[in-house]
Amino acid sequence: MHVALICPFSTGPARGNITTVQRIAAHLPAAGCRVSIVSLDTLTEQEQGRALAELRPDLLHGFHAFHAGPVAEHHARMLKIPYLVTITGSDLFSAPMCEHPQTRRAVANASAITCFDDLIAERFVAAFPDAAEKTVVIPQGVSLLPEAAATDNASYRPPGATQGSRHFVILLPAAIRPAKGILEALEALAPLADVTPTLRFVIAGGDLDAAYGTQIREYARHRHWVNLLGDVPHHLMGTLYTAADLVLNSSRFEGGMPNALLEAMAQGKLVVARDIAGNRSLIRHGETGWFFSTAEELRTIIAQVHTHQEHWAAIGKAARDFVRKNFPPEQEARQLSTLYGALTQLQ
């Protein structure tokens, strides 16, 4: 079976959609699928059509209902093959994208819709009730990053952010845009940083919103405890996870289990995350990580972890064991391959 993955972004700052498509493409061949990737940011519509006509896939799989769904719908109609769409986040939580007529049409005509977890699927079905019967939950997998990278890439390590250093390093891995709640996290932790000289806040991600990026850089310019690394190649993120004492997710929404949290937990890192649907599907509060809802809760949790780091090792181990057991990428690929087979047989 030959499947073409429709990826809205392949260049620019690293983001979850790119990581997801690359992971799935890497593991689908072992599940019996031939894979091609069509990147919408590098090909015109005519070039996409020519490429797909030459590839002759059996099925199209679009990632993001707004950015990739309409393209998958168009080309699948031209090729007379089925397509499915994976919900990735802003296509559900951004009203202009979710309610756009092209999104609605892409969802309506898709042979299947996949979501990363039950909570996101529930929200999706509430927004698209007619799609309930064709909505399938396929949990994300997580590919382990090479821990050896931590010894080889000092250029991606901010001052003080070395494992075993005297600094307490909070890592926030996210492309910079308002949805990631970065400024709120900085403002919430500023009072703690004022009384905790060893605290360092490290942001790893490139700008997806220029104005917001300018705000973040201006904020950081006057605060020595904030370090901006810019975009970090995904294969080098093991450097930062290993160096960090804690990994933070402050997103206002997630389309499922965030890749960065999955990767951090798989490496045994302590994680703290905003209490939202996508994060709730992954973290067990007090067992594999912690949730916060307010600035005060975030400060309290960070202060407790900083003061009693030795007590939290069991939490990191539990997170690692939970993620590695429940979210292998091979399982994700097998479930997708089974779904692809079912959809092509219906055609």
Secondary structure, 3 states (H helix, E strand, C coil): CEEEEEECCCCCCCCHHHHHHHHHHHHCHHHCCEEEEEECCCCCHHHHHHHHHHHCCCEEEEECCCCCHHHHHHHHHHHCCCEEEECCCHHHHCHHHHCCHHHHHHHHHCCEEEECCHHHHHHHHHHCHHHHHHEEECCCCCCCCCHHHHHCCHHHCCCCCCCCCCCEEEEEECCECHHHCHHHHHHHHHHHHHHCCCEEEEEECCECCHHHHHHHHHHHHCCCCEEEEECCCHHHHHHHHHHCCEEEECCCCCCCCCHHHHHHHHCCCCEEEECCHHHHCCCCECCCEEEECCHHHHHHHHHHHHHCHHHHHHHHHHHHHHHHHHCCHHHHHHHHHHHHHHHHHHC
